[in-house]
Amino acid sequence: MAKQAKRSNARMGGASSSKMAKAGKSSSKRGTREPWTKQDLAELKKHSKSKTAVSKIAKAMGRSEGALRQKAYALELALGHRR
């Protein structure tokens, strides 16, 4: 019975320690969720009026295209104009 207990502890300890090691790493792909400032909103509105491509806006503002589209939708702005 002692052997079975050691085996189960070894299995549990090994799995949880590797999961903990992976959980400690931060992904470089995900950004932090920065709040939208009044300046950010004004810039987004300006780009919407000038019909700037979403990819260019994303690079200029340092936000993802999805974040820009979601905020534009919430503000009822036209974004992602096709030419």
N, C-alpha and C positions, 0 to 999 in steps of 0.2 A: 504494500500500500504506500510505503514511503517513496518508492520509485515512481508511482503514478502521480503523486503530489509534486515531485520534482519536475516531471515532464510537463505537467500542466502549468506550473509556475514559469518554467523556462519558455514555454510557448507564449504565454500571456506577456511576460516581461519583454521578450524579443519583439513581439508585434507592437506593443505600445511604445517602446523606446524608438523604434524606427518611425512610427507615426508622429511622435513628438518631434523628432529631428526634422521631418518634412514640414510640420506645421510651423516651425520656427523660421523657415525661409520665407522671405517676402518675394512676391512676383514683381518683376520690373515692368510687366505689361500693364498692370492695373495702376491707375493713378489714384490719387486721393481725391475725394469729393470736395472740391473747393466751392464755397458758396458764391453765388452770382452777385457781383457788385453792381451798383448803378452805372458805373463806367462800362462794365461788360455788357449790360443790357443796351446801353446807348450804342456801343460798337456793333452789336448784333443787329440792331435796327438799321444802322447806317449801311451795313453790308447787305441787308435785305433789300433796301431801297436801291442800292447800286447793282443789285443782281450778281454779286460775287459768288463764285463757285464755292460749294460747301467745303471742299478739300482745302482751298486756299484760306478760308475763314478758320478752319480747324488748326492749321499750321500757325496762323497769325495769333490766334487767341490761346493756343496751347490746350485745347479741349478736343475731345473726340467728335467725329461727325455725328454720331448718335446723340451725344449730349446736346449738340447744337440744334439738331432736328427736334429733339424733345422739348427744349426750351422755346424754340420758335413756334412749335405747335401749341404749347401752353399759352404763349403770348399772342396767338393767332397771327403770326407773321408768315409771309411767304418766304420759303427758303428752298434751295435746291432747284433753281431755275434751269430749265433745259433750253439750250440754244440751238 
